[in-house]
Amino acid sequence: MSFRERATRRVTFCASGVLTVGRATTIARDTIVSYLRRKDVIAEFTGDIPEAADKEKAIKELYGLLAKTGFDLKS
């Protein structure tokens, strides 16, 4: 599974509301934060997408999903 698929699945899982608040959400969010802190996260996230427009769309979708999940994208 590609990095993009793994990252998207984890964020989608957090957004679903399935996890109870507490340890489970903390572990899931920490995993996502570790993905986002990778040096070349955008390049890695879009590495398997050939077209620039499709890369931009994938990044926008990721940021939208992160915002829906409650991640603070400005800090």
N, CA, C and O atoms as a Tripos MOL2 file, in Angstrom:
@<TRIPOS>MOLECULE
protein
  300   299    75     0     0
PROTEIN
NO_CHARGES

@<TRIPOS>ATOM
      1 N           0.8410   -1.1700    0.0000 N.3       1 MET1
      2 CA          0.0000    0.0000    0.0000 C.3       1 MET1
      3 C           0.8950    1.2450    0.0000 C.2       1 MET1
      4 O           1.8970    1.2970    0.7130 O.2       1 MET1
      5 N           0.5330    2.2210   -0.7850 N.am      2 SER2
      6 CA          1.3490    3.4280   -0.8850 C.3       2 SER2
      7 C           1.2110    4.2910    0.3740 C.2       2 SER2
      8 O           0.2720    4.1440    1.1560 O.2       2 SER2
      9 N           2.1650    5.1790    0.5360 N.am      3 PHE3
     10 CA          2.1330    6.1060    1.6610 C.3       3 PHE3
     11 C           0.8330    6.9100    1.6500 C.2       3 PHE3
     12 O           0.2260    7.1260    2.6980 O.2       3 PHE3
     13 N           0.4080    7.3500    0.4670 N.am      4 ARG4
     14 CA         -0.8180    8.1470    0.3390 C.3       4 ARG4
     15 C          -2.0270    7.3570    0.8310 C.2       4 ARG4
     16 O          -2.8630    7.8860    1.5630 O.2       4 ARG4
     17 N          -2.1150    6.1160    0.4350 N.am      5 GLU5
     18 CA         -3.2440    5.2860    0.8510 C.3       5 GLU5
     19 C          -3.2400    5.0550    2.3720 C.2       5 GLU5
     20 O          -4.2840    5.1430    3.0190 O.2       5 GLU5
     21 N          -2.0760    4.7640    2.9240 N.am      6 ARG6
     22 CA         -1.9800    4.5500    4.3780 C.3       6 ARG6
     23 C          -2.3580    5.8120    5.1440 C.2       6 ARG6
     24 O          -3.1270    5.7580    6.1040 O.2       6 ARG6
     25 N          -1.8160    6.9410    4.7180 N.am      7 ALA7
     26 CA         -2.0880    8.1980    5.4090 C.3       7 ALA7
     27 C          -3.5720    8.5610    5.3040 C.2       7 ALA7
     28 O          -4.1850    8.9640    6.2920 O.2       7 ALA7
     29 N          -4.1360    8.4210    4.1290 N.am      8 THR8
     30 CA         -5.5460    8.7510    3.9230 C.3       8 THR8
     31 C          -6.4460    7.8490    4.7510 C.2       8 THR8
     32 O          -7.4230    8.3170    5.3360 O.2       8 THR8
     33 N          -6.1330    6.5820    4.8070 N.am      9 ARG9
     34 CA         -6.9420    5.6480    5.6080 C.3       9 ARG9
     35 C          -6.9020    6.0000    7.0940 C.2       9 ARG9
     36 O          -7.9240    5.9430    7.7770 O.2       9 ARG9
     37 N          -5.7320    6.3590    7.5850 N.am     10 ARG10
     38 CA         -5.6200    6.7040    9.0010 C.3      10 ARG10
     39 C          -6.4000    7.9660    9.3300 C.2      10 ARG10
     40 O          -7.0960    8.0270   10.3440 O.2      10 ARG10
     41 N          -6.2850    8.9670    8.4790 N.am     11 VAL11
     42 CA         -7.0100   10.2140    8.7250 C.3      11 VAL11
     43 C          -8.5150    9.9750    8.5980 C.2      11 VAL11
     44 O          -9.2890   10.4950    9.4020 O.2      11 VAL11
     45 N          -8.9340    9.2080    7.6150 N.am     12 THR12
     46 CA        -10.3520    8.8860    7.4450 C.3      12 THR12
     47 C         -10.8860    8.1400    8.6600 C.2      12 THR12
     48 O         -12.0080    8.3890    9.1020 O.2      12 THR12
     49 N         -10.0970    7.2410    9.1900 N.am     13 PHE13
     50 CA        -10.4980    6.4970   10.3810 C.3      13 PHE13
     51 C         -10.7100    7.4410   11.5620 C.2      13 PHE13
     52 O         -11.6810    7.2990   12.3060 O.2      13 PHE13
     53 N          -9.8090    8.4010   11.7340 N.am     14 CYS14
     54 CA         -9.9720    9.3830   12.8150 C.3      14 CYS14
     55 C         -11.2160   10.2330   12.5930 C.2      14 CYS14
     56 O         -11.9210   10.5630   13.5460 O.2      14 CYS14
     57 N         -11.4870   10.5890   11.3450 N.am     15 ALA15
     58 CA        -12.6330   11.4410   11.0150 C.3      15 ALA15
     59 C         -13.9640   10.7100   11.1840 C.2      15 ALA15
     60 O         -15.0070   11.3480   11.3290 O.2      15 ALA15
     61 N         -13.9350    9.4010   11.1670 N.am     16 SER16
     62 CA        -15.1770    8.6300   11.2080 C.3      16 SER16
     63 C         -15.8980    8.7080   12.5430 C.2      16 SER16
     64 O         -17.1000    8.4520   12.6090 O.2      16 SER16
     65 N         -15.1860    9.0560   13.6080 N.am     17 GLY17
     66 CA        -15.8150    9.1300   14.9260 C.3      17 GLY17
     67 C         -15.9390    7.7920   15.6140 C.2      17 GLY17
     68 O         -16.6050    7.6920   16.6440 O.2      17 GLY17
     69 N         -15.3220    6.7740   15.0810 N.am     18 VAL18
     70 CA        -15.3960    5.4270   15.6410 C.3      18 VAL18
     71 C         -14.6020    5.3280   16.9500 C.2      18 VAL18
     72 O         -15.0040    4.6300   17.8810 O.2      18 VAL18
     73 N         -13.4870    6.0270   17.0050 N.am     19 LEU19
     74 CA        -12.6210    5.9420   18.1780 C.3      19 LEU19
     75 C         -13.1960    6.7230   19.3520 C.2      19 LEU19
     76 O         -13.7560    7.8060   19.1870 O.2      19 LEU19
     77 N         -13.0460    6.1490   20.5310 N.am     20 THR20
     78 CA        -13.4620    6.8650   21.7290 C.3      20 THR20
     79 C         -12.3720    7.8540   22.1170 C.2      20 THR20
     80 O         -11.1860    7.6250   21.8820 O.2      20 THR20
     81 N         -12.7990    8.9440   22.7100 N.am     21 VAL21
     82 CA        -11.8390    9.9530   23.1350 C.3      21 VAL21
     83 C         -10.9910    9.3690   24.2470 C.2      21 VAL21
     84 O         -11.5140    8.7860   25.1970 O.2      21 VAL21
     85 N          -9.6970    9.5250   24.1280 N.am     22 GLY22
     86 CA         -8.7740    8.9860   25.1190 C.3      22 GLY22
     87 C          -7.5590    8.3930   24.4450 C.2      22 GLY22
     88 O          -7.0170    8.9490   23.4900 O.2      22 GLY22
     89 N          -7.1510    7.2750   24.9510 N.am     23 ARG23
     90 CA         -5.9120    6.6590   24.4820 C.3      23 ARG23
     91 C          -5.9660    6.2860   23.0000 C.2      23 ARG23
     92 O          -4.9940    6.4960   22.2740 O.2      23 ARG23
     93 N          -7.0790    5.7430   22.5530 N.am     24 ALA24
     94 CA         -7.1990    5.3270   21.1470 C.3      24 ALA24
     95 C          -7.0450    6.5080   20.1960 C.2      24 ALA24
     96 O          -6.3250    6.4140   19.2010 O.2      24 ALA24
     97 N          -7.7100    7.6100   20.4910 N.am     25 THR25
     98 CA         -7.5860    8.7790   19.6180 C.3      25 THR25
     99 C          -6.1930    9.3820   19.6960 C.2      25 THR25
    100 O          -5.6710    9.8760   18.6960 O.2      25 THR25
    101 N          -5.5940    9.3460   20.8690 N.am     26 THR26
    102 CA         -4.2420    9.8820   21.0240 C.3      26 THR26
    103 C          -3.2430    9.0990   20.1720 C.2      26 THR26
    104 O          -2.4010    9.6910   19.4960 O.2      26 THR26
    105 N          -3.3370    7.7940   20.2040 N.am     27 ILE27
    106 CA         -2.4360    6.9480   19.4120 C.3      27 ILE27
    107 C          -2.6400    7.2110   17.9250 C.2      27 ILE27
    108 O          -1.6690    7.3750   17.1870 O.2      27 ILE27
    109 N          -3.8790    7.2520   17.4840 N.am     28 ALA28
    110 CA         -4.1680    7.4750   16.0650 C.3      28 ALA28
    111 C          -3.6830    8.8520   15.6180 C.2      28 ALA28
    112 O          -3.0670    8.9790   14.5590 O.2      28 ALA28
    113 N          -3.9550    9.8730   16.4090 N.am     29 ARG29
    114 CA         -3.5280   11.2280   16.0600 C.3      29 ARG29
    115 C          -2.0030   11.3520   16.0650 C.2      29 ARG29
    116 O          -1.4330   12.0250   15.2060 O.2      29 ARG29
    117 N          -1.3480   10.7100   17.0190 N.am     30 ASP30
    118 CA          0.1230   10.7470   17.0640 C.3      30 ASP30
    119 C           0.7270   10.1020   15.8230 C.2      30 ASP30
    120 O           1.7450   10.5700   15.3120 O.2      30 ASP30
    121 N           0.1110    9.0400   15.3410 N.am     31 THR31
    122 CA          0.5850    8.3790   14.1280 C.3      31 THR31
    123 C           0.4480    9.3120   12.9320 C.2      31 THR31
    124 O           1.3540    9.4060   12.1040 O.2      31 THR31
    125 N          -0.6700    9.9890   12.8440 N.am     32 ILE32
    126 CA         -0.8870   10.9230   11.7380 C.3      32 ILE32
    127 C           0.0930   12.0850   11.8090 C.2      32 ILE32
    128 O           0.6460   12.4960   10.7890 O.2      32 ILE32
    129 N           0.3090   12.6120   13.0000 N.am     33 VAL33
    130 CA          1.2670   13.7070   13.1660 C.3      33 VAL33
    131 C           2.6640   13.2580   12.7490 C.2      33 VAL33
    132 O           3.4060   14.0260   12.1370 O.2      33 VAL33
    133 N           3.0250   12.0240   13.0760 N.am     34 SER34
    134 CA          4.3480   11.5300   12.6680 C.3      34 SER34
    135 C           4.4440   11.4480   11.1430 C.2      34 SER34
    136 O           5.5070   11.7120   10.5820 O.2      34 SER34
    137 N           3.3510   11.0860   10.4650 N.am     35 TYR35
    138 CA          3.3290   11.1100    9.0030 C.3      35 TYR35
    139 C           3.5440   12.5320    8.4870 C.2      35 TYR35
    140 O           4.3430   12.7590    7.5790 O.2      35 TYR35
    141 N           2.8310   13.4740    9.0700 N.am     36 LEU36
    142 CA          2.8800   14.8630    8.6030 C.3      36 LEU36
    143 C           4.2190   15.5330    8.8690 C.2      36 LEU36
    144 O           4.5650   16.5030    8.1950 O.2      36 LEU36
    145 N           4.9650   15.0430    9.8250 N.am     37 ARG37
    146 CA          6.2560   15.6300   10.1580 C.3      37 ARG37
    147 C           7.4050   15.0770    9.3250 C.2      37 ARG37
    148 O           8.5490   15.4940    9.5010 O.2      37 ARG37
    149 N           7.1260   14.1690    8.4440 N.am     38 ARG38
    150 CA          8.1700   13.6420    7.5740 C.3      38 ARG38
    151 C           8.7430   14.7830    6.7350 C.2      38 ARG38
    152 O           8.0360   15.7250    6.3760 O.2      38 ARG38
    153 N          10.0100   14.6830    6.4380 N.am     39 LYS39
    154 CA         10.7210   15.7580    5.7480 C.3      39 LYS39
    155 C          10.0560   16.1400    4.4180 C.2      39 LYS39
    156 O           9.8080   17.3200    4.1700 O.2      39 LYS39
    157 N           9.7760   15.1820    3.5910 N.am     40 ASP40
    158 CA          9.1840   15.4320    2.2750 C.3      40 ASP40
    159 C           7.7930   14.8150    2.1760 C.2      40 ASP40
    160 O           7.5080   14.0500    1.2540 O.2      40 ASP40
    161 N           6.9380   15.1500    3.1230 N.am     41 VAL41
    162 CA          5.6250   14.5060    3.2040 C.3      41 VAL41
    163 C           4.8050   14.7380    1.9380 C.2      41 VAL41
    164 O           4.1410   13.8120    1.4730 O.2      41 VAL41
    165 N           4.8280   15.9310    1.3710 N.am     42 ILE42
    166 CA          4.0280   16.2030    0.1760 C.3      42 ILE42
    167 C           4.5710   15.4180   -1.0190 C.2      42 ILE42
    168 O           3.8000   14.8330   -1.7790 O.2      42 ILE42
    169 N           5.8760   15.4050   -1.1830 N.am     43 ALA43
    170 CA          6.4790   14.6470   -2.2830 C.3      43 ALA43
    171 C           6.2010   13.1570   -2.1260 C.2      43 ALA43
    172 O           5.9200   12.4650   -3.1050 O.2      43 ALA43
    173 N           6.2790   12.6730   -0.9040 N.am     44 GLU44
    174 CA          6.0210   11.2540   -0.6550 C.3      44 GLU44
    175 C           4.5390   10.9300   -0.8480 C.2      44 GLU44
    176 O           4.1880    9.8780   -1.3800 O.2      44 GLU44
    177 N           3.6830   11.8430   -0.4110 N.am     45 PHE45
    178 CA          2.2420   11.6410   -0.5180 C.3      45 PHE45
    179 C           1.7860   11.5910   -1.9750 C.2      45 PHE45
    180 O           0.8820   10.8300   -2.3220 O.2      45 PHE45
    181 N           2.4130   12.4020   -2.8220 N.am     46 THR46
    182 CA          1.9940   12.4810   -4.2210 C.3      46 THR46
    183 C           2.9510   11.7760   -5.1750 C.2      46 THR46
    184 O           2.8190   11.9170   -6.3910 O.2      46 THR46
    185 N           3.8920   11.0340   -4.6580 N.am     47 GLY47
    186 CA          4.9110   10.3930   -5.4780 C.3      47 GLY47
    187 C           4.3960    9.4500   -6.5380 C.2      47 GLY47
    188 O           5.0410    9.2870   -7.5740 O.2      47 GLY47
    189 N           3.2570    8.8230   -6.3150 N.am     48 ASP48
    190 CA          2.7280    7.8700   -7.2950 C.3      48 ASP48
    191 C           1.6720    8.4830   -8.2090 C.2      48 ASP48
    192 O           0.9870    7.7630   -8.9370 O.2      48 ASP48
    193 N           1.5350    9.8110   -8.1760 N.am     49 ILE49
    194 CA          0.5690   10.5060   -9.0310 C.3      49 ILE49
    195 C           1.3490   11.2400  -10.1170 C.2      49 ILE49
    196 O           2.1590   12.1120   -9.8020 O.2      49 ILE49
    197 N           1.1220   10.9060  -11.3920 N.am     50 PRO50
    198 CA          1.9310   11.5000  -12.4580 C.3      50 PRO50
    199 C           1.5690   12.9420  -12.8310 C.2      50 PRO50
    200 O           2.4610   13.7270  -13.1510 O.2      50 PRO50
    201 N           0.3090   13.3010  -12.7980 N.am     51 GLU51
    202 CA         -0.1430   14.6230  -13.2550 C.3      51 GLU51
    203 C          -0.1430   15.6490  -12.1290 C.2      51 GLU51
    204 O          -0.5760   15.3580  -11.0140 O.2      51 GLU51
    205 N           0.3510   16.8660  -12.4300 N.am     52 ALA52
    206 CA          0.4290   17.9380  -11.4330 C.3      52 ALA52
    207 C          -0.9560   18.3160  -10.9040 C.2      52 ALA52
    208 O          -1.1110   18.5620   -9.7080 O.2      52 ALA52
    209 N          -1.9530   18.3650  -11.7720 N.am     53 ALA53
    210 CA         -3.3090   18.7160  -11.3440 C.3      53 ALA53
    211 C          -3.8710   17.6690  -10.3850 C.2      53 ALA53
    212 O          -4.5580   18.0050   -9.4210 O.2      53 ALA53
    213 N          -3.5790   16.4180  -10.6530 N.am     54 ASP54
    214 CA         -4.0420   15.3430   -9.7740 C.3      54 ASP54
    215 C          -3.3190   15.3840   -8.4330 C.2      54 ASP54
    216 O          -3.9080   15.0770   -7.3960 O.2      54 ASP54
    217 N          -2.0440   15.7620   -8.4510 N.am     55 LYS55
    218 CA         -1.2910   15.9150   -7.2030 C.3      55 LYS55
    219 C          -1.9080   17.0070   -6.3570 C.2      55 LYS55
    220 O          -2.0990   16.8330   -5.1530 O.2      55 LYS55
    221 N          -2.2220   18.1360   -6.9800 N.am     56 GLU56
    222 CA         -2.8320   19.2510   -6.2580 C.3      56 GLU56
    223 C          -4.1800   18.8560   -5.6720 C.2      56 GLU56
    224 O          -4.4970   19.2140   -4.5380 O.2      56 GLU56
    225 N          -4.9670   18.1220   -6.4380 N.am     57 LYS57
    226 CA         -6.2740   17.6580   -5.9640 C.3      57 LYS57
    227 C          -6.1160   16.7400   -4.7500 C.2      57 LYS57
    228 O          -6.8630   16.8650   -3.7800 O.2      57 LYS57
    229 N          -5.1520   15.8220   -4.7990 N.am     58 ALA58
    230 CA         -4.9180   14.8940   -3.6910 C.3      58 ALA58
    231 C          -4.4940   15.6450   -2.4350 C.2      58 ALA58
    232 O          -4.9290   15.3100   -1.3330 O.2      58 ALA58
    233 N          -3.6520   16.6540   -2.5960 N.am     59 ILE59
    234 CA         -3.2010   17.4410   -1.4420 C.3      59 ILE59
    235 C          -4.3670   18.2140   -0.8400 C.2      59 ILE59
    236 O          -4.5130   18.2610    0.3810 O.2      59 ILE59
    237 N          -5.1960   18.8210   -1.6830 N.am     60 LYS60
    238 CA         -6.3710   19.5590   -1.1910 C.3      60 LYS60
    239 C          -7.3210   18.6350   -0.4430 C.2      60 LYS60
    240 O          -7.8710   19.0050    0.5940 O.2      60 LYS60
    241 N          -7.5120   17.4410   -0.9700 N.am     61 GLU61
    242 CA         -8.3900   16.4710   -0.3060 C.3      61 GLU61
    243 C          -7.8260   16.0730    1.0540 C.2      61 GLU61
    244 O          -8.5720   15.9370    2.0230 O.2      61 GLU61
    245 N          -6.5130   15.8860    1.1230 N.am     62 LEU62
    246 CA         -5.8810   15.5360    2.3930 C.3      62 LEU62
    247 C          -6.0690   16.6620    3.4130 C.2      62 LEU62
    248 O          -6.4490   16.4090    4.5560 O.2      62 LEU62
    249 N          -5.8060   17.8930    3.0020 N.am     63 TYR63
    250 CA         -5.9640   19.0180    3.9160 C.3      63 TYR63
    251 C          -7.4150   19.1970    4.3530 C.2      63 TYR63
    252 O          -7.6730   19.5470    5.5050 O.2      63 TYR63
    253 N          -8.3510   18.9640    3.4600 N.am     64 GLY64
    254 CA         -9.7660   19.0250    3.8230 C.3      64 GLY64
    255 C         -10.1280   17.9700    4.8500 C.2      64 GLY64
    256 O         -10.8530   18.2380    5.8080 O.2      64 GLY64
    257 N          -9.6190   16.7800    4.6430 N.am     65 LEU65
    258 CA         -9.8640   15.6810    5.5800 C.3      65 LEU65
    259 C          -9.2220   15.9610    6.9370 C.2      65 LEU65
    260 O          -9.8120   15.6900    7.9830 O.2      65 LEU65
    261 N          -8.0030   16.5080    6.9050 N.am     66 LEU66
    262 CA         -7.3340   16.8560    8.1620 C.3      66 LEU66
    263 C          -8.1300   17.9160    8.9270 C.2      66 LEU66
    264 O          -8.2750   17.8250   10.1460 O.2      66 LEU66
    265 N          -8.6390   18.9130    8.2170 N.am     67 ALA67
    266 CA         -9.4380   19.9580    8.8600 C.3      67 ALA67
    267 C         -10.7090   19.3740    9.4490 C.2      67 ALA67
    268 O         -11.1000   19.7270   10.5620 O.2      67 ALA67
    269 N         -11.3600   18.4780    8.7060 N.am     68 LYS68
    270 CA        -12.5860   17.8320    9.1870 C.3      68 LYS68
    271 C         -12.3080   17.0190   10.4530 C.2      68 LYS68
    272 O         -13.1570   16.9360   11.3400 O.2      68 LYS68
    273 N         -11.1390   16.4320   10.5310 N.am     69 THR69
    274 CA        -10.7700   15.6010   11.6610 C.3      69 THR69
    275 C         -10.3770   16.4320   12.8690 C.2      69 THR69
    276 O         -10.3140   15.9180   13.9850 O.2      69 THR69
    277 N         -10.1100   17.7200   12.6520 N.am     70 GLY70
    278 CA         -9.7950   18.5870   13.7760 C.3      70 GLY70
    279 C          -8.3310   18.8830   13.9560 C.2      70 GLY70
    280 O          -7.9320   19.3830   15.0070 O.2      70 GLY70
    281 N          -7.5120   18.5890   12.9550 N.am     71 PHE71
    282 CA         -6.1050   18.9150   13.0370 C.3      71 PHE71
    283 C          -5.9250   20.4000   12.7860 C.2      71 PHE71
    284 O          -6.5410   20.9580   11.8790 O.2      71 PHE71
    285 N          -5.0910   21.0380   13.5780 N.am     72 ASP72
    286 CA         -4.7920   22.4500   13.3980 C.3      72 ASP72
    287 C          -3.7010   22.5620   12.3470 C.2      72 ASP72
    288 O          -2.5420   22.2390   12.6100 O.2      72 ASP72
    289 N          -4.0660   23.0150   11.1640 N.am     73 LEU73
    290 CA         -3.1360   23.0540   10.0370 C.3      73 LEU73
    291 C          -2.2640   24.2910   10.0210 C.2      73 LEU73
    292 O          -1.3500   24.3860    9.2030 O.2      73 LEU73
    293 N          -2.5210   25.2340   10.8990 N.am     74 LYS74
    294 CA         -1.7730   26.4890   10.8850 C.3      74 LYS74
    295 C          -0.5730   26.4750   11.8030 C.2      74 LYS74
    296 O           0.3020   27.3300   11.6680 O.2      74 LYS74
    297 N          -0.4960   25.5530   12.7170 N.am     75 SER75
    298 CA          0.6420   25.5340   13.6500 C.3      75 SER75
    299 C           1.6940   24.5540   13.2510 C.2      75 SER75
    300 O           2.7090   24.4250   13.9350 O.2      75 SER75
@<TRIPOS>BOND
     1     1     2 1
     2     2     3 1
     3     3     4 2
     4     3     5 am
     5     5     6 1
     6     6     7 1
     7     7     8 2
     8     7     9 am
     9     9    10 1
    10    10    11 1
    11    11    12 2
    12    11    13 am
    13    13    14 1
    14    14    15 1
    15    15    16 2
    16    15    17 am
    17    17    18 1
    18    18    19 1
    19    19    20 2
    20    19    21 am
    21    21    22 1
    22    22    23 1
    23    23    24 2
    24    23    25 am
    25    25    26 1
    26    26    27 1
    27    27    28 2
    28    27    29 am
    29    29    30 1
    30    30    31 1
    31    31    32 2
    32    31    33 am
    33    33    34 1
    34    34    35 1
    35    35    36 2
    36    35    37 am
    37    37    38 1
    38    38    39 1
    39    39    40 2
    40    39    41 am
    41    41    42 1
    42    42    43 1
    43    43    44 2
    44    43    45 am
    45    45    46 1
    46    46    47 1
    47    47    48 2
    48    47    49 am
    49    49    50 1
    50    50    51 1
    51    51    52 2
    52    51    53 am
    53    53    54 1
    54    54    55 1
    55    55    56 2
    56    55    57 am
    57    57    58 1
    58    58    59 1
    59    59    60 2
    60    59    61 am
    61    61    62 1
    62    62    63 1
    63    63    64 2
    64    63    65 am
    65    65    66 1
    66    66    67 1
    67    67    68 2
    68    67    69 am
    69    69    70 1
    70    70    71 1
    71    71    72 2
    72    71    73 am
    73    73    74 1
    74    74    75 1
    75    75    76 2
    76    75    77 am
    77    77    78 1
    78    78    79 1
    79    79    80 2
    80    79    81 am
    81    81    82 1
    82    82    83 1
    83    83    84 2
    84    83    85 am
    85    85    86 1
    86    86    87 1
    87    87    88 2
    88    87    89 am
    89    89    90 1
    90    90    91 1
    91    91    92 2
    92    91    93 am
    93    93    94 1
    94    94    95 1
    95    95    96 2
    96    95    97 am
    97    97    98 1
    98    98    99 1
    99    99   100 2
   100    99   101 am
   101   101   102 1
   102   102   103 1
   103   103   104 2
   104   103   105 am
   105   105   106 1
   106   106   107 1
   107   107   108 2
   108   107   109 am
   109   109   110 1
   110   110   111 1
   111   111   112 2
   112   111   113 am
   113   113   114 1
   114   114   115 1
   115   115   116 2
   116   115   117 am
   117   117   118 1
   118   118   119 1
   119   119   120 2
   120   119   121 am
   121   121   122 1
   122   122   123 1
   123   123   124 2
   124   123   125 am
   125   125   126 1
   126   126   127 1
   127   127   128 2
   128   127   129 am
   129   129   130 1
   130   130   131 1
   131   131   132 2
   132   131   133 am
   133   133   134 1
   134   134   135 1
   135   135   136 2
   136   135   137 am
   137   137   138 1
   138   138   139 1
   139   139   140 2
   140   139   141 am
   141   141   142 1
   142   142   143 1
   143   143   144 2
   144   143   145 am
   145   145   146 1
   146   146   147 1
   147   147   148 2
   148   147   149 am
   149   149   150 1
   150   150   151 1
   151   151   152 2
   152   151   153 am
   153   153   154 1
   154   154   155 1
   155   155   156 2
   156   155   157 am
   157   157   158 1
   158   158   159 1
   159   159   160 2
   160   159   161 am
   161   161   162 1
   162   162   163 1
   163   163   164 2
   164   163   165 am
   165   165   166 1
   166   166   167 1
   167   167   168 2
   168   167   169 am
   169   169   170 1
   170   170   171 1
   171   171   172 2
   172   171   173 am
   173   173   174 1
   174   174   175 1
   175   175   176 2
   176   175   177 am
   177   177   178 1
   178   178   179 1
   179   179   180 2
   180   179   181 am
   181   181   182 1
   182   182   183 1
   183   183   184 2
   184   183   185 am
   185   185   186 1
   186   186   187 1
   187   187   188 2
   188   187   189 am
   189   189   190 1
   190   190   191 1
   191   191   192 2
   192   191   193 am
   193   193   194 1
   194   194   195 1
   195   195   196 2
   196   195   197 am
   197   197   198 1
   198   198   199 1
   199   199   200 2
   200   199   201 am
   201   201   202 1
   202   202   203 1
   203   203   204 2
   204   203   205 am
   205   205   206 1
   206   206   207 1
   207   207   208 2
   208   207   209 am
   209   209   210 1
   210   210   211 1
   211   211   212 2
   212   211   213 am
   213   213   214 1
   214   214   215 1
   215   215   216 2
   216   215   217 am
   217   217   218 1
   218   218   219 1
   219   219   220 2
   220   219   221 am
   221   221   222 1
   222   222   223 1
   223   223   224 2
   224   223   225 am
   225   225   226 1
   226   226   227 1
   227   227   228 2
   228   227   229 am
   229   229   230 1
   230   230   231 1
   231   231   232 2
   232   231   233 am
   233   233   234 1
   234   234   235 1
   235   235   236 2
   236   235   237 am
   237   237   238 1
   238   238   239 1
   239   239   240 2
   240   239   241 am
   241   241   242 1
   242   242   243 1
   243   243   244 2
   244   243   245 am
   245   245   246 1
   246   246   247 1
   247   247   248 2
   248   247   249 am
   249   249   250 1
   250   250   251 1
   251   251   252 2
   252   251   253 am
   253   253   254 1
   254   254   255 1
   255   255   256 2
   256   255   257 am
   257   257   258 1
   258   258   259 1
   259   259   260 2
   260   259   261 am
   261   261   262 1
   262   262   263 1
   263   263   264 2
   264   263   265 am
   265   265   266 1
   266   266   267 1
   267   267   268 2
   268   267   269 am
   269   269   270 1
   270   270   271 1
   271   271   272 2
   272   271   273 am
   273   273   274 1
   274   274   275 1
   275   275   276 2
   276   275   277 am
   277   277   278 1
   278   278   279 1
   279   279   280 2
   280   279   281 am
   281   281   282 1
   282   282   283 1
   283   283   284 2
   284   283   285 am
   285   285   286 1
   286   286   287 1
   287   287   288 2
   288   287   289 am
   289   289   290 1
   290   290   291 1
   291   291   292 2
   292   291   293 am
   293   293   294 1
   294   294   295 1
   295   295   296 2
   296   295   297 am
   297   297   298 1
   298   298   299 1
   299   299   300 2
@<TRIPOS>SUBSTRUCTURE
     1 MET1         2 RESIDUE 1 A MET
     2 SER2         6 RESIDUE 1 A SER
     3 PHE3        10 RESIDUE 1 A PHE
     4 ARG4        14 RESIDUE 1 A ARG
     5 GLU5        18 RESIDUE 1 A GLU
     6 ARG6        22 RESIDUE 1 A ARG
     7 ALA7        26 RESIDUE 1 A ALA
     8 THR8        30 RESIDUE 1 A THR
     9 ARG9        34 RESIDUE 1 A ARG
    10 ARG10       38 RESIDUE 1 A ARG
    11 VAL11       42 RESIDUE 1 A VAL
    12 THR12       46 RESIDUE 1 A THR
    13 PHE13       50 RESIDUE 1 A PHE
    14 CYS14       54 RESIDUE 1 A CYS
    15 ALA15       58 RESIDUE 1 A ALA
    16 SER16       62 RESIDUE 1 A SER
    17 GLY17       66 RESIDUE 1 A GLY
    18 VAL18       70 RESIDUE 1 A VAL
    19 LEU19       74 RESIDUE 1 A LEU
    20 THR20       78 RESIDUE 1 A THR
    21 VAL21       82 RESIDUE 1 A VAL
    22 GLY22       86 RESIDUE 1 A GLY
    23 ARG23       90 RESIDUE 1 A ARG
    24 ALA24       94 RESIDUE 1 A ALA
    25 THR25       98 RESIDUE 1 A THR
    26 THR26      102 RESIDUE 1 A THR
    27 ILE27      106 RESIDUE 1 A ILE
    28 ALA28      110 RESIDUE 1 A ALA
    29 ARG29      114 RESIDUE 1 A ARG
    30 ASP30      118 RESIDUE 1 A ASP
    31 THR31      122 RESIDUE 1 A THR
    32 ILE32      126 RESIDUE 1 A ILE
    33 VAL33      130 RESIDUE 1 A VAL
    34 SER34      134 RESIDUE 1 A SER
    35 TYR35      138 RESIDUE 1 A TYR
    36 LEU36      142 RESIDUE 1 A LEU
    37 ARG37      146 RESIDUE 1 A ARG
    38 ARG38      150 RESIDUE 1 A ARG
    39 LYS39      154 RESIDUE 1 A LYS
    40 ASP40      158 RESIDUE 1 A ASP
    41 VAL41      162 RESIDUE 1 A VAL
    42 ILE42      166 RESIDUE 1 A ILE
    43 ALA43      170 RESIDUE 1 A ALA
    44 GLU44      174 RESIDUE 1 A GLU
    45 PHE45      178 RESIDUE 1 A PHE
    46 THR46      182 RESIDUE 1 A THR
    47 GLY47      186 RESIDUE 1 A GLY
    48 ASP48      190 RESIDUE 1 A ASP
    49 ILE49      194 RESIDUE 1 A ILE
    50 PRO50      198 RESIDUE 1 A PRO
    51 GLU51      202 RESIDUE 1 A GLU
    52 ALA52      206 RESIDUE 1 A ALA
    53 ALA53      210 RESIDUE 1 A ALA
    54 ASP54      214 RESIDUE 1 A ASP
    55 LYS55      218 RESIDUE 1 A LYS
    56 GLU56      222 RESIDUE 1 A GLU
    57 LYS57      226 RESIDUE 1 A LYS
    58 ALA58      230 RESIDUE 1 A ALA
    59 ILE59      234 RESIDUE 1 A ILE
    60 LYS60      238 RESIDUE 1 A LYS
    61 GLU61      242 RESIDUE 1 A GLU
    62 LEU62      246 RESIDUE 1 A LEU
    63 TYR63      250 RESIDUE 1 A TYR
    64 GLY64      254 RESIDUE 1 A GLY
    65 LEU65      258 RESIDUE 1 A LEU
    66 LEU66      262 RESIDUE 1 A LEU
    67 ALA67      266 RESIDUE 1 A ALA
    68 LYS68      270 RESIDUE 1 A LYS
    69 THR69      274 RESIDUE 1 A THR
    70 GLY70      278 RESIDUE 1 A GLY
    71 PHE71      282 RESIDUE 1 A PHE
    72 ASP72      286 RESIDUE 1 A ASP
    73 LEU73      290 RESIDUE 1 A LEU
    74 LYS74      294 RESIDUE 1 A LYS
    75 SER75      298 RESIDUE 1 A SER
